[in-house]
């Protein structure tokens, strides 16, 4: 991502790759959160 954006001066393409990586990691963390959900504890 860094090489694509700064060596080739393709800032828009580098930004698009960054956004896709962010969205993928956000979705993956949401899925993991749903799969490993624990029951709430009443105190």
C-alpha positions in Angstrom: 0.0 0.0 0.0 2.8 2.5 1.0 4.9 1.6 -2.1 1.9 1.9 -4.5 0.9 5.3 -3.1 4.3 7.0 -2.7 6.6 5.5 -5.3 4.1 5.5 -8.1 2.4 8.8 -7.0 -0.9 7.0 -7.1 -2.4 8.6 -4.0 -6.0 7.8 -4.8 -5.2 4.1 -5.4 -3.2 3.9 -2.2 -6.1 5.5 -0.3 -8.5 3.1 -1.8 -6.4 0.1 -0.7 -6.2 1.6 2.8 -10.0 2.0 3.0 -10.5 -1.6 1.8 -8.0 -2.9 4.4 -9.9 -0.9 7.1 -13.3 -2.2 6.0 -12.1 -5.8 5.9 -10.6 -5.6 9.4 -13.7 -3.9 10.7 -15.9 -6.6 9.3 -13.6 -9.3 10.5 -13.6 -7.9 14.0 -17.4 -7.7 14.0 -17.7 -11.3 12.9 -15.3 -12.5 15.6 -17.2 -10.4 18.2 -20.5 -12.2 17.2 -18.9 -15.6 17.2 -17.3 -15.2 20.6 -20.2 -13.4 22.3 -20.6 -14.2 26.0 -23.7 -14.0 28.1 -24.0 -11.0 30.3 -23.5 -11.5 34.0 -26.1 -10.0 36.4 -24.6 -8.7 39.6 
